[in-house]
Amino acid sequence: MSRLNPKDRKQQILAAAVAVATEQRTLNVTRLDVSIRAGVSEALVSRYFNTMHQLRRSMVRYAVHEANVPITALAVMSSAYKVDISPELKDRVSAHLQSQMGG
């Protein structure tokens, strides 16, 4: 594991969390899965995100910022996350949800 500045390390962990969530098609990522994907220890994930709720909330924000449609769609469908998305991303998420429902 290379030494990164805290901002870059946090981004690495969030990118790993989004990748895991996208693969697993769920927002309920685990610290272990994220740490494996990021190539860091679970303790380091905990250091940057004290709780899983904090990690997941940050992951959703990161996914929205990166315009990750599948994760943003999961967040929109979940009552646990308030997401504020652009009209363009909203259209993409809507199209994604319709395709997932066969419509």
Backbone hydrogen bonds, N-H to C=O, Kabsch-Sander energy under -0.5 kcal/mol:
donor,donor_aa,acceptor,acceptor_aa,energy
4,L,2,S,-0.6
9,R,5,N,-2.4
10,K,6,P,-2.5
11,Q,7,K,-2.1
12,Q,8,D,-2.2
13,I,9,R,-2.4
14,L,10,K,-2.5
15,A,11,Q,-2.6
16,A,12,Q,-2.1
17,A,13,I,-2.4
18,V,14,L,-2.5
19,A,15,A,-2.2
20,V,16,A,-2.5
21,A,17,A,-2.7
22,T,18,V,-2.6
23,E,19,A,-2.3
24,Q,20,V,-2.8
25,R,21,A,-1.3
26,T,21,A,-1.4
29,V,27,L,-1.9
34,V,30,T,-2.4
35,S,31,R,-2.7
36,I,32,L,-2.5
37,R,33,D,-2.3
38,A,34,V,-2.6
39,G,35,S,-1.3
40,V,35,S,-2.2
45,V,41,S,-1.7
46,S,42,E,-2.4
47,R,43,A,-1.8
48,Y,44,L,-1.6
49,F,45,V,-2.3
55,L,51,T,-2.0
56,R,52,M,-3.0
57,R,53,H,-2.7
58,S,54,Q,-2.3
59,M,55,L,-2.6
60,V,56,R,-2.4
61,R,57,R,-2.1
62,Y,58,S,-2.6
63,A,59,M,-2.7
64,V,60,V,-2.6
65,H,61,R,-2.6
66,E,62,Y,-2.4
67,A,64,V,-1.3
68,N,63,A,-3.1
69,V,67,A,-1.0
72,T,68,N,-2.3
73,A,69,V,-2.7
74,L,70,P,-1.8
75,A,71,I,-2.2
76,V,72,T,-2.5
77,M,73,A,-2.1
78,S,74,L,-1.0
81,Y,78,S,-0.5
83,V,81,Y,-0.7
85,I,83,V,-0.6
90,K,86,S,-2.7
91,D,87,P,-2.2
92,R,88,E,-1.9
93,V,89,L,-2.9
94,S,90,K,-2.6
95,A,91,D,-2.4
96,H,92,R,-2.2
97,L,93,V,-2.8
98,Q,94,S,-2.3
99,S,95,A,-2.2
100,Q,96,H,-2.0
101,M,97,L,-1.4
102,G,99,S,-0.8
103,G,98,Q,-3.3
